Amino acid sequence: MDGFPILSLIVFLPLIGALLIAFLPASWARPVALGASLLTWIASLLLAVGFSAGRGGLFQFTEELSWIPAFGIEYKLGVDGLSLLMVVLTTTLSWISILASFKPIQTRIKEYMISFLILEVGMIGVFLALDTFLFYIFWEIVLVPMYLIIGIWGGANRIYATIKFVLYTLVGSLLMLVAILATAFAFQAANGGNWTGAFDYEVLRAFATSGGGFDPTLQLLAFGAFFLAFAIKVPMFPFHTWLPDAHVEAPTAGSVILAGVLLKLGGYGFIRYGLSFYPDAAQTFAPVIIVLSLIAIIYGAIVALVQPDLKKLVAYSSVSHMGFVTLGIFIFQPQGMDGAILQMVNHGLITGALFLLVGVIYERTHDRTIAKMGGLAGRTPVYIAIMGFFVFASAGLPGLSGFVGEFLVLLGTFAFNPFAAATATFVMILGAAYMLWMFQRMATGEVSGFLTGLGNHLTDITPVEILTLAPLGALVVTFGLFPGILLDIIDGSVARALADVAAGTTIAVDPLVTAVGIGVIAAVVVVRIATLPMIRGSASAETNA
């Protein structure tokens, strides 16, 4: 594939599909969208086949064109082990989500499929961009179609959820843009007024880690801005409140992509930009981020445990699972970083499947209340068997992929701080508890009156629905038994990221600033804990209703 622009093909194939749909009759929208997404997936698999794992820490298949030469801005793409996994995850979940949308989406089909394909363009572009300005453009592209998908095809409270999602994301994005520009100006000044390389990822990384680095004050401010953008996207506690509303109101495919890919943009950003551009600031912020990660792991699990709504339970479980990702990144241990990346991939596969399964039962019952689903094993045995498989994967059953990432994060955390590792280990038990309790209430016991009242409308899972889940199940087993497949690919990227952050040193911060920061975090934690009884009361009220 030398000389062939395979990366541009992967980025823009969905856009070609979107343009075709725009000029074709509505009846063509579904097959064209699925075809374009499948071709993109196949191209990403060819990329994976041609990728050299032994050079996983280096960018391969690089494409570079001058774009705005006056400011050194380029159209530059490249792929390493980390971005390869994210791209293949994106293309896999995209075609599955489009196929899963065939039946539920019955209005404005052309607009929906166009939005979904443009969303795929943005997500892939984020993972492949090697120019910070181009990265920002793709990052913002993701926002618009997701806004439309939730706002037009979402649930009853979709407008509220959409506005909340956009406001949170936009604040983080604008701060990130300021940080990108500030970094470019700082490099330009250090480069004798020359803009060449001011937005080039590889040039900036080399300068940050071996060329003298950026001013400590700039590092703190720029990393803080990047941190907010990425923390909102992950989402980290306490920036997570947009997520449950967005998940509940989004159509099924929107939830799959939201959990499976969009949350990973934040984790990817931390590794790619946070550690490499601002190593001093990353080391300085690390203790705070580790504490917030542990809070997210605990808080997400506790709140998931009291949720009456199936979709909200899975949404809050994402807050907890993604806490393991940020924990693994910022302990700066090889096992932790390996585990964080594997957790991103495996969470995308497993949680994506769980949202598909929630959509399957919602299509039949138009309800997501767990208490109403008792006895499903007697009415939909195949559905419950598949649900059980992914529930156990999410709970971290050894042999399935959900176990590997969290285990590696815990292994790295024990080397970093045994107390933090013990805390995270305890929460893994909570994670198994809320998943298994949910499954037990749905699968066992007498068939509920609600389900009985549905009569013949409650049918078992169909072959097409199984088709959307089968690839995810196969990957969950494969990566659970053979995690070395993924570890070999990311080994170079992990080594490079850890070497980059190791080049930094902790920045001395004014004690007053530190005290204020700790006070703000403590206040947020106290408020969250104080509201748990209200959450529990609301959960009981919804269940009784």
C-alpha positions as CSV (number, residue, x, y, z in Angstrom):
1,M,0.0,0.0,0.0
2,D,3.1,2.2,-0.3
3,G,2.1,5.5,-2.0
4,F,-1.7,4.7,-1.9
5,P,-3.6,7.2,0.3
6,I,-5.3,4.5,2.4
7,L,-5.9,6.8,5.3
8,S,-7.7,9.4,3.3
9,L,-9.8,6.7,1.7
10,I,-10.8,5.5,5.2
11,V,-11.6,9.0,6.3
12,F,-13.6,10.1,3.3
13,L,-15.4,6.9,2.1
14,P,-18.3,7.7,4.5
15,L,-18.5,11.2,3.2
16,I,-18.8,9.9,-0.4
17,G,-21.6,7.7,0.8
18,A,-23.3,10.7,2.5
19,L,-23.1,12.7,-0.8
20,L,-24.5,9.8,-2.8
21,I,-27.5,9.5,-0.4
22,A,-28.1,13.3,-0.7
23,F,-28.8,12.9,-4.4
24,L,-30.5,9.5,-4.4
25,P,-34.1,8.6,-3.5
26,A,-34.8,7.9,0.1
27,S,-35.2,4.2,-0.6
28,W,-31.5,4.1,-1.3
29,A,-30.4,5.6,1.9
30,R,-30.2,2.5,4.0
31,P,-28.2,0.2,1.5
32,V,-25.9,3.1,0.5
33,A,-25.1,4.0,4.1
34,L,-24.5,0.4,5.0
35,G,-22.4,-0.2,1.9
36,A,-20.2,2.9,2.5
37,S,-19.7,2.0,6.1
38,L,-18.9,-1.6,5.2
39,L,-16.3,-0.5,2.6
40,T,-14.7,1.8,5.2
41,W,-14.6,-1.2,7.6
42,I,-13.0,-3.4,5.0
43,A,-10.4,-0.7,4.2
44,S,-9.6,-0.4,7.9
45,L,-9.0,-4.1,8.1
46,L,-6.7,-3.9,5.1
47,L,-4.9,-1.2,6.9
48,A,-4.6,-3.4,10.0
49,V,-3.2,-6.3,7.8
50,G,-0.6,-3.9,6.3
51,F,0.4,-2.4,9.6
52,S,3.8,-3.4,11.0
53,A,3.3,-4.1,14.7
54,G,7.1,-4.1,15.2
55,R,7.0,-0.4,14.3
56,G,3.9,0.3,16.3
57,G,5.4,3.3,18.0
58,L,6.1,5.0,14.7
59,F,3.5,6.6,12.5
60,Q,2.9,4.6,9.3
61,F,1.2,5.3,6.0
62,T,1.7,9.0,6.6
63,E,0.0,11.5,4.2
64,E,1.1,15.1,4.1
65,L,-0.2,18.1,2.1
66,S,0.4,21.8,2.6
67,W,-2.9,23.4,3.6
68,I,-2.4,26.9,5.1
69,P,1.4,27.4,4.6
70,A,1.4,30.9,6.0
71,F,0.8,29.3,9.5
72,G,2.4,26.0,8.9
73,I,-1.0,24.2,8.9
74,E,-1.1,20.9,6.9
75,Y,-3.4,18.1,6.0
76,K,-1.4,15.4,7.7
77,L,-2.6,11.9,8.6
78,G,-0.8,8.9,10.1
79,V,-1.5,5.8,12.1
80,D,0.3,4.1,15.0
81,G,-0.8,1.1,17.1
82,L,-3.0,3.2,19.3
83,S,-4.9,5.0,16.5
84,L,-5.1,1.8,14.5
85,L,-7.2,0.1,17.3
86,M,-9.4,3.1,17.6
87,V,-10.0,3.3,13.9
88,V,-10.9,-0.3,13.6
89,L,-13.2,-0.1,16.6
90,T,-14.9,3.0,15.0
91,T,-15.5,1.4,11.6
92,T,-16.7,-1.9,13.2
93,L,-19.3,-0.2,15.5
94,S,-20.3,2.2,12.7
95,W,-21.6,-0.4,10.2
96,I,-23.2,-2.4,13.1
97,S,-25.0,0.8,14.3
98,I,-26.2,1.6,10.8
99,L,-27.6,-1.9,10.4
100,A,-29.2,-1.7,13.8
101,S,-31.0,1.5,12.7
102,F,-32.8,0.0,9.8
103,K,-36.0,-0.9,11.7
104,P,-36.1,1.7,14.5
105,I,-35.5,4.8,12.3
106,Q,-38.5,5.3,10.1
107,T,-38.6,9.1,9.6
108,R,-36.1,11.4,7.8
109,I,-34.1,8.3,6.9
110,K,-31.9,10.2,4.4
111,E,-31.0,12.9,6.9
112,Y,-30.3,10.2,9.6
113,M,-27.9,8.2,7.4
114,I,-26.1,11.3,6.2
115,S,-25.6,12.4,9.8
116,F,-24.3,9.0,10.8
117,L,-21.8,8.9,7.9
118,I,-20.5,12.4,8.6
119,L,-20.2,11.4,12.3
120,E,-18.0,8.5,11.2
121,V,-15.8,10.8,9.1
122,G,-15.2,13.0,12.2
123,M,-14.4,10.2,14.5
124,I,-11.9,8.5,12.2
125,G,-10.3,11.9,11.4
126,V,-9.7,12.6,15.1
127,F,-7.8,9.3,15.4
128,L,-5.7,9.8,12.3
129,A,-4.9,13.6,12.3
130,L,-1.3,14.5,12.9
131,D,-1.9,18.3,12.7
132,T,-3.4,19.9,15.8
133,F,-5.6,22.3,13.7
134,L,-6.8,19.4,11.6
135,F,-7.4,17.4,14.8
136,Y,-9.6,20.2,16.1
137,I,-11.6,20.4,12.8
138,F,-12.4,16.7,13.0
139,W,-13.2,17.0,16.8
140,E,-15.8,19.7,16.0
141,I,-17.2,17.8,13.1
142,V,-18.2,15.0,15.5
143,L,-20.4,17.4,17.5
144,V,-22.8,18.5,14.7
145,P,-24.2,15.1,13.6
146,M,-24.4,13.8,17.1
147,Y,-26.4,16.9,18.0
148,L,-28.8,16.1,15.1
149,I,-29.0,12.3,15.9
150,I,-30.0,12.9,19.5
151,G,-32.1,16.1,18.9
152,I,-34.2,14.8,16.0
153,W,-34.4,11.0,16.5
154,G,-34.1,10.9,20.3
155,G,-36.7,10.4,23.0
156,A,-39.2,12.7,24.6
157,N,-36.6,14.9,26.5
158,R,-34.2,14.9,23.6
159,I,-34.0,18.8,23.4
160,Y,-32.8,19.1,27.0
161,A,-30.3,16.2,26.6
162,T,-29.0,17.7,23.3
163,I,-28.5,21.2,24.7
164,K,-26.7,19.8,27.7
165,F,-24.5,17.6,25.5
166,V,-23.6,20.5,23.2
167,L,-23.0,23.1,25.9
168,Y,-20.6,20.7,27.8
169,T,-18.8,19.7,24.7
170,L,-18.6,23.1,23.2
171,V,-17.0,24.6,26.4
172,G,-14.3,22.0,26.4
173,S,-13.7,22.3,22.6
174,L,-13.3,26.1,22.7
175,L,-10.8,25.8,25.6
176,M,-8.9,23.2,23.6
177,L,-8.8,25.5,20.6
178,V,-7.3,28.3,22.8
179,A,-4.7,25.8,24.1
180,I,-3.8,24.7,20.5
181,L,-3.3,28.3,19.4
182,A,-1.3,29.2,22.5
183,T,0.9,26.2,21.9
184,A,1.4,27.1,18.3
185,F,2.3,30.7,19.2
186,A,4.8,29.5,21.8
187,F,6.5,27.2,19.4
188,Q,6.6,29.9,16.7
189,A,8.2,32.3,19.1
190,A,10.8,29.7,20.1
191,N,11.4,28.9,16.4
192,G,12.6,32.4,15.6
193,G,9.2,33.6,14.4
194,N,8.9,30.7,11.9
195,W,5.5,29.0,11.7
196,T,6.7,25.9,10.1
197,G,5.8,22.9,12.3
198,A,3.7,25.1,14.7
199,F,0.7,22.7,14.3
200,D,2.6,19.5,13.3
201,Y,2.1,16.9,16.0
202,E,5.5,15.2,15.5
203,V,7.4,18.5,15.5
204,L,5.6,19.7,18.6
205,R,6.1,16.4,20.4
206,A,9.8,16.4,19.7
207,F,10.1,20.0,20.9
208,A,8.1,19.3,24.1
209,T,10.0,16.2,25.1
210,S,13.6,16.8,23.8
211,G,13.8,20.3,22.4
212,G,13.6,22.3,25.6
213,G,9.9,22.0,26.1
214,F,7.2,24.6,26.7
215,D,7.2,27.2,29.5
216,P,5.8,25.7,32.8
217,T,3.0,28.3,33.0
218,L,1.9,27.6,29.4
219,Q,2.0,23.9,30.2
220,L,-0.2,24.2,33.2
221,L,-2.7,26.4,31.4
222,A,-2.7,24.5,28.1
223,F,-2.9,21.1,29.8
224,G,-5.7,22.4,32.0
225,A,-7.7,23.4,28.9
226,F,-7.0,20.1,27.2
227,F,-7.9,18.3,30.4
228,L,-11.3,19.9,30.5
229,A,-12.0,19.0,26.9
230,F,-11.0,15.4,27.3
231,A,-12.5,15.0,30.8
232,I,-15.9,16.2,29.5
233,K,-15.7,13.7,26.6
234,V,-14.5,10.7,28.7
235,P,-16.5,11.7,30.8
236,M,-14.7,12.0,34.1
237,F,-16.3,12.9,37.4
238,P,-17.6,15.6,38.0
239,F,-18.1,16.4,34.3
240,H,-20.2,13.4,33.6
241,T,-23.7,14.7,34.1
242,W,-24.5,15.1,30.4
243,L,-23.9,11.4,29.7
244,P,-26.9,9.7,31.3
245,D,-29.3,12.2,29.7
246,A,-27.7,11.8,26.3
247,H,-27.8,8.0,26.5
248,V,-31.4,7.8,27.6
249,E,-32.6,10.1,24.9
250,A,-30.4,9.0,22.0
251,P,-31.7,6.3,19.6
252,T,-30.1,2.9,20.1
253,A,-27.4,3.4,17.4
254,G,-26.6,6.8,18.9
255,S,-26.0,5.3,22.3
256,V,-23.8,2.6,20.7
257,I,-21.5,5.2,19.1
258,L,-21.6,7.5,22.0
259,A,-20.4,4.8,24.5
260,G,-18.3,2.8,22.0
261,V,-16.4,5.6,20.3
262,L,-17.1,9.1,21.4
263,L,-16.0,8.5,25.0
264,K,-12.8,7.1,23.7
265,L,-11.9,10.4,22.0
266,G,-11.1,11.7,25.5
267,G,-8.9,8.8,26.5
268,Y,-7.1,9.0,23.2
269,G,-6.6,12.7,23.6
270,F,-5.0,12.3,27.0
271,I,-2.5,9.8,25.7
272,R,-1.7,11.5,22.4
273,Y,-1.6,15.1,23.4
274,G,-1.7,15.5,27.2
275,L,1.3,13.3,28.0
276,S,3.4,14.2,24.9
277,F,2.9,18.0,24.7
278,Y,2.9,18.9,28.3
279,P,4.8,16.2,30.3
280,D,5.6,18.5,33.2
281,A,2.0,19.5,33.6
282,A,0.8,15.9,33.2
283,Q,3.0,14.9,36.1
284,T,1.7,17.8,38.1
285,F,-1.9,17.1,37.4
286,A,-1.6,13.3,37.8
287,P,-2.4,13.0,41.5
288,V,-5.7,15.0,41.1
289,I,-6.7,13.0,38.0
290,I,-6.0,9.8,39.8
291,V,-8.3,10.9,42.7
292,L,-11.0,11.9,40.3
293,S,-10.6,8.6,38.5
294,L,-11.1,6.6,41.7
295,I,-14.1,8.8,42.6
296,A,-15.6,8.1,39.1
297,I,-15.0,4.3,39.5
298,I,-16.8,4.3,42.9
299,Y,-19.5,6.9,42.1
300,G,-20.5,5.3,38.7
301,A,-20.8,1.9,40.3
302,I,-22.9,3.1,43.3
303,V,-25.3,5.1,41.1
304,A,-25.6,2.3,38.6
305,L,-26.6,0.0,41.4
306,V,-29.8,2.0,42.2
307,Q,-30.9,2.7,38.6
308,P,-34.4,1.5,37.7
309,D,-33.9,2.3,34.0
310,L,-31.9,-0.3,32.0
311,K,-30.3,2.3,29.7
312,K,-29.3,4.6,32.6
313,L,-27.7,1.7,34.4
314,V,-25.5,0.9,31.4
315,A,-24.7,4.7,31.1
316,Y,-23.5,5.0,34.7
317,S,-21.5,1.8,34.3
318,S,-19.6,3.6,31.5
319,V,-18.6,6.4,34.0
320,S,-17.2,3.7,36.3
321,H,-15.5,1.7,33.5
322,M,-13.9,4.8,31.9
323,G,-12.6,5.7,35.3
324,F,-10.3,2.7,34.9
325,V,-9.1,4.2,31.7
326,T,-8.0,7.5,33.1
327,L,-6.6,5.8,36.2
328,G,-4.5,3.5,34.0
329,I,-3.2,6.4,31.9
330,F,-2.1,8.7,34.8
331,I,-0.3,6.2,37.0
332,F,2.4,6.2,34.3
333,Q,3.0,2.4,34.5
334,P,3.4,0.1,31.4
335,Q,0.7,-2.3,32.7
336,G,-1.6,0.6,33.5
337,M,-1.3,2.2,30.1
338,D,-1.7,-1.2,28.3
339,G,-4.8,-1.8,30.4
340,A,-6.2,1.6,29.7
341,I,-6.0,1.2,26.0
342,L,-7.4,-2.4,26.2
343,Q,-10.2,-1.1,28.4
344,M,-11.1,1.5,25.8
345,V,-11.4,-1.2,23.1
346,N,-13.2,-3.7,25.2
347,H,-15.6,-1.2,26.8
348,G,-16.5,-0.1,23.3
349,L,-17.3,-3.7,22.2
350,I,-19.2,-4.8,25.4
351,T,-21.1,-1.6,26.2
352,G,-21.9,-1.2,22.5
353,A,-23.5,-4.6,22.6
354,L,-25.4,-3.9,25.8
355,F,-26.9,-0.8,24.3
356,L,-27.9,-2.8,21.2
357,L,-29.6,-5.3,23.6
358,V,-31.4,-2.6,25.4
359,G,-32.6,-1.4,22.1
360,V,-33.9,-4.8,21.1
361,I,-36.1,-5.1,24.2
362,Y,-37.2,-1.5,24.0
363,E,-38.4,-2.0,20.4
364,R,-40.8,-4.7,21.7
365,T,-41.9,-3.2,25.0
366,H,-41.4,0.5,24.7
367,D,-40.1,0.4,28.3
368,R,-36.8,0.2,30.0
369,T,-37.8,-0.3,33.6
370,I,-35.9,-3.3,35.0
371,A,-38.6,-4.2,37.5
372,K,-41.1,-4.8,34.6
373,M,-38.8,-7.2,32.8
374,G,-39.0,-10.1,35.2
375,G,-39.2,-13.6,33.7
376,L,-37.8,-12.7,30.3
377,A,-35.9,-16.1,30.1
378,G,-39.3,-17.8,29.7
379,R,-40.4,-15.6,26.8
380,T,-37.2,-14.7,25.1
381,P,-34.6,-17.4,25.9
382,V,-32.1,-16.6,23.1
383,Y,-32.2,-12.9,23.9
384,I,-31.5,-13.6,27.6
385,A,-28.7,-16.0,26.8
386,I,-26.9,-13.3,24.7
387,M,-27.6,-10.7,27.3
388,G,-26.1,-13.0,29.9
389,F,-22.9,-13.4,27.9
390,F,-22.3,-9.6,27.6
391,V,-23.3,-9.0,31.2
392,F,-20.7,-11.5,32.4
393,A,-18.2,-9.8,30.0
394,S,-19.0,-6.4,31.5
395,A,-18.7,-7.8,35.0
396,G,-15.1,-8.9,34.2
397,L,-15.4,-12.7,33.9
398,P,-11.9,-14.1,33.1
399,G,-11.7,-15.5,29.6
400,L,-13.7,-12.6,28.2
401,S,-12.2,-9.3,27.2
402,G,-13.8,-7.2,29.9
403,F,-11.4,-8.8,32.4
404,V,-8.1,-8.1,30.7
405,G,-8.1,-4.3,30.7
406,E,-9.2,-3.8,34.3
407,F,-6.8,-6.5,35.5
408,L,-3.8,-4.8,33.8
409,V,-4.9,-1.4,35.2
410,L,-5.1,-2.9,38.7
411,L,-1.7,-4.6,38.2
412,G,-0.1,-1.2,37.3
413,T,-2.0,0.5,40.1
414,F,-0.6,-1.9,42.7
415,A,2.9,-1.0,41.6
416,F,2.0,2.7,41.9
417,N,-0.1,2.7,45.1
418,P,-1.6,-0.4,46.8
419,F,-4.3,1.5,48.6
420,A,-5.6,3.0,45.3
421,A,-5.5,-0.5,43.8
422,A,-7.4,-2.0,46.7
423,T,-10.1,0.7,46.3
424,A,-10.4,0.0,42.6
425,T,-10.5,-3.8,43.2
426,F,-13.4,-3.4,45.7
427,V,-15.3,-1.5,43.1
428,M,-14.9,-4.3,40.5
429,I,-17.0,-6.3,42.9
430,L,-19.6,-3.6,42.9
431,G,-19.5,-3.7,39.1
432,A,-20.3,-7.4,39.1
433,A,-23.0,-6.8,41.6
434,Y,-25.0,-4.2,39.7
435,M,-24.7,-6.1,36.4
436,L,-25.6,-9.5,37.8
437,W,-28.5,-8.0,39.9
438,M,-29.9,-6.4,36.8
439,F,-29.6,-9.6,34.9
440,Q,-31.2,-11.7,37.7
441,R,-34.2,-9.4,37.9
442,M,-34.7,-9.5,34.2
443,A,-34.1,-13.2,33.5
444,T,-35.5,-15.1,36.4
445,G,-38.8,-15.4,38.3
446,E,-42.4,-15.4,37.1
447,V,-43.1,-13.6,33.9
448,S,-44.2,-10.1,34.9
449,G,-47.7,-8.9,34.4
450,F,-46.3,-6.2,32.1
451,L,-44.7,-8.7,29.8
452,T,-47.8,-11.0,29.9
453,G,-49.9,-8.0,28.7
454,L,-47.7,-7.6,25.6
455,G,-48.9,-11.0,24.3
456,N,-47.5,-11.9,20.9
457,H,-45.8,-8.6,20.5
458,L,-43.0,-9.8,22.8
459,T,-40.9,-12.0,20.4
460,D,-37.4,-13.3,20.7
461,I,-34.4,-11.7,19.1
462,T,-34.3,-11.9,15.3
463,P,-31.5,-13.2,13.1
464,V,-30.7,-9.7,11.9
465,E,-30.4,-8.5,15.5
466,I,-28.1,-11.4,16.2
467,L,-26.0,-10.5,13.2
468,T,-25.3,-7.0,14.7
469,L,-24.2,-8.7,18.0
470,A,-22.3,-11.7,16.6
471,P,-19.1,-9.8,15.6
472,L,-18.9,-8.1,18.9
473,G,-19.3,-11.4,20.8
474,A,-16.6,-13.0,18.7
475,L,-14.2,-10.2,19.4
476,V,-15.0,-10.3,23.1
477,V,-14.0,-13.9,23.2
478,T,-11.0,-13.5,21.0
479,F,-9.5,-10.6,22.9
480,G,-10.3,-12.2,26.2
481,L,-8.4,-15.4,25.4
482,F,-5.7,-13.8,23.2
483,P,-5.1,-10.2,24.5
484,G,-1.6,-10.4,23.1
485,I,-3.0,-9.6,19.7
486,L,-3.8,-6.1,20.9
487,L,-0.8,-5.7,23.2
488,D,1.6,-6.4,20.4
489,I,0.0,-3.6,18.3
490,I,0.1,-1.0,21.0
491,D,3.4,-1.9,22.6
492,G,5.4,0.8,20.7
493,S,2.7,3.5,21.3
494,V,2.7,2.8,25.0
495,A,6.5,2.9,25.3
496,R,6.6,6.2,23.4
497,A,3.8,7.8,25.6
498,L,5.6,6.8,28.8
499,A,8.9,8.0,27.5
500,D,7.4,11.3,26.7
501,V,5.8,11.9,30.1
502,A,9.0,10.6,31.8
503,A,10.8,13.6,30.2
504,G,8.8,15.9,32.4
505,T,9.2,17.0,36.0
506,T,6.6,18.1,38.5
507,I,5.9,21.8,38.4
508,A,5.9,23.6,41.8
509,V,2.4,25.1,42.2
510,D,1.5,27.8,44.7
511,P,0.1,26.0,47.9
512,L,-2.9,28.4,47.9
513,V,-3.8,27.3,44.4
514,T,-3.5,23.7,45.4
515,A,-5.6,24.2,48.5
516,V,-8.4,25.9,46.5
517,G,-8.3,23.1,43.9
518,I,-8.6,20.4,46.5
519,G,-11.4,22.3,48.2
520,V,-13.4,22.6,45.0
521,I,-13.0,18.8,44.4
522,A,-14.0,18.0,48.0
523,A,-17.0,20.3,47.8
524,V,-18.2,18.5,44.6
525,V,-17.7,15.1,46.2
526,V,-19.7,16.1,49.3
527,V,-22.5,17.4,47.1
528,R,-22.6,14.2,45.0
529,I,-22.6,12.0,48.1
530,A,-25.4,14.2,49.7
531,T,-27.5,13.7,46.6
532,L,-27.3,9.9,46.6
533,P,-30.4,9.5,48.8
534,M,-32.4,11.7,46.4
535,I,-31.2,9.5,43.5
536,R,-32.2,6.4,45.4
537,G,-35.6,7.9,46.2
538,S,-36.1,8.9,42.6
539,A,-35.2,5.4,41.6
540,S,-37.7,3.9,44.0
541,A,-40.4,6.2,42.8
542,E,-39.8,5.3,39.2
543,T,-39.8,1.6,40.0
544,N,-43.1,1.9,41.9
545,A,-44.7,3.9,39.1
